[in-house]
Amino acid sequence: MFCLDAVLLLMVCVKISKLENSILNDLYLRNTASLQDLLMNERDRKLSYRKNIPPSPMVSIDLYFELLSLNEFDEARGRFECNGMLRLNWSDRRLSWDISEFNNTMAIPFMSSEVWKPQISLLNTFSKFIIINDRKEESVIWFTSDGIANLMIAGVYDVTCDPNVKYFPFDSHECVLLFIPFENLLFPDDASPFTIGIMKDSIIKDNFEDRDDDGKWIYKTTNPCIVKLPNRKLSVVAFPVIIHRRSTFALVNIILPVMMLGFLNLTVFFQPVQAGERISFSITVLLSFTVFMIYIGEIIPETSNPMPLLSYVLVFKLGCSTCIVIAITIVTRLFHREKRKVSPWVHRLLARFFNMGPCFSCRERDEGVSKTRDEKNASRDSEQESYNEVTHSLDEPKDDWGRMCLALDKLFFLFFLSLLLMESVSYIIAYFIISASKGHNNAESQICTNGLE
């Protein structure tokens, strides 16, 4: 019996609680409706609310843009598209009230078509000039008891951006969204009816942190600022967005394969001329460079303002490969040229050149001038005697062109190896310099520092 009484008492309490909630909800709806009617219609012998008239001759508007996600960034076309929310605050004293007279009602909503609202335009839109809150879709504007209006407009924002792919694939870009009251564009510079400011708080906690939800870019927003238009004294609110490219894909698919092909091309100087495969090998590597550049052309941004430095690096490597083919052709042609003698000064030059290091490419065609395996392992005295024998044998006409072939192989190898090493080291040093400067430049927006150009 006791349990049954407890259950009945609990059911009664629930009914009473629901009844109280229903009464409170009805009271809130009646108070809100009466407050809306009072604010929109005649009150205290004042005229009824007119939504086409600004609340004051000079209206202060505060803005803040919340970046939600990155949709697309086309560095070739200079297009930046993102999802975001634009928050607006302004004061309209005509829609203020005393909370004690209306059951402590702190805020009430109005539809955007019922009240006055500022027309905010996106100044650097990509496709067409638009007024953001002049859309067919209705939005809700919340007014507090002191007449402060709060409006939030969510949508897709498509703006122009000035990309800089000079340091591709380690490039960084700064895009900016520029907002200005549309009416300010209609009046002279010193007679703008609206002043703009920036809200101090952000509803997104990590708004200024790096976001890596995109597979190609890492992006973040920086502190907004107010800048002046270049040709006029009008103020606009700038919300910068810093974008970094993920360079791993380009490193693995472009830079490393190109470097490997460049050093692979040098191995042609180690092949003997007698084999007859040197020219075909060098041409094969040259064709590999050509095919690879066609593939790379689909990855590198198609822009010439500015031109990516990587394009010049690829052209340089292609030019080196072409010069190697020419050098191999010349060496092969000289190797088979036996009837004409070489000048005495060339003899002396070759003798001095061979004293710099061992032979590694052309094989001697005469047993009297070739070094045997036993001679390589002999003592210093036997090596000196062998060197004297080689030097003396240069006077024989039939070995002159073979020796020149050997010298040119060594010379070309050292020359092209030096070029490739300098190019690779320069690229690595530039990478570290760019990485260090990237972190330093991202501390503050360049647009906010230098202004609009």
Summary of the structure (lengths in Angstrom):
residues: 453
radius of gyration: 39.2
end to end distance: 85.5
largest distance: 130.4
contacts: 1255
relative contact order: 0.10
helix: 45%
strand: 21%
